[in-house]
């Protein structure tokens, strides 16, 4: 399973899997680089990686309280992604 898979279903499952782990790890600050890595992937990755990373961020925004994400230092970028309409790649 890979986040950058060309197959939308596989990419979506990977994003959901990452978000499920993030819901546990982010509050404990055990995966501090995750959100920065996902944002960078949305900005610079291949088309399929951008879509998968964006989906992972959406799922994380649904499952992790934003104050916990703010503590990771990428709050403004995350809020922009979470509150914007879907991006066209």
N, C-alpha and C positions, 0 to 999 in steps of 0.2 A: 504494500500500500504506500502510495507516495502523494504528497501534497501537490506536486507539479505534474501529475498524470494528465495526459491528453483526454482521457475518459472522464467526463464530468462526474459520474457516479463514484468512481474511485477517489477522485480528488475531494469530493464532498465528504466521503466517509473518512478520509484522512484528516480533513479539517475538523470534523466532529470528534474524532479520536483525540486530536491535539487539544481541543477545547475541553474535553472531559478530563484530561490530565491536568490542564491549566487550572481548572476549577478547584483542584486540590493543591496544586503546587504554588500558584500565585499568592494566595493568602498566607502561605508559610514562607514566602520569598525564596522558594527553592528553585525557581526557574526565571531569574531576573532578566535574562537576555531574550526571552521568548518574544515579547511584544516588539522590541527593537528589531529583531530579526525578521519578524513578519512584516513590519512596516517597510523595512528595506527591501524585502522581496516584492511587495506591492509596487514599490517605486522603480526597481531595477531588474526584476526577474523576467523570465520568459513569459509569454502570454498565459500559458497554462499555470505557471507558478504564481503569477500575479492573481489570477482568479482563485486559486486554491488558498493562497495566503489571505486574500480579502475575505473569503468565506470563513476561514479560521478566526479571523478577527471578529467577524459578525457573530459567530457562535460564542466566542469568548465574551463579547459585550453582552450577550444574552445571559450568560451563566456566572460571570464574575462581576462583582460590584465595582463600579468605576473608581471609587476612592482607593481601592486596592491597586488598580492599574495606575492611578496617579502617582503612587509611591515609586513606580518604576521609572519615572522621569520622561515618559513619552505621552503624557496626558493630552496635550493639545492636538498632536497628530492622531491619536486614537479617537478622541472625540470627533475630530473632523471626519474620519473614516466612518465612525459609527453613526453619525447623523447626516451624512450625505446620501443622496440617492445612489444606487449602484453605478459603478464606473463602467464605461464602455471601453473594452480593450481592443 
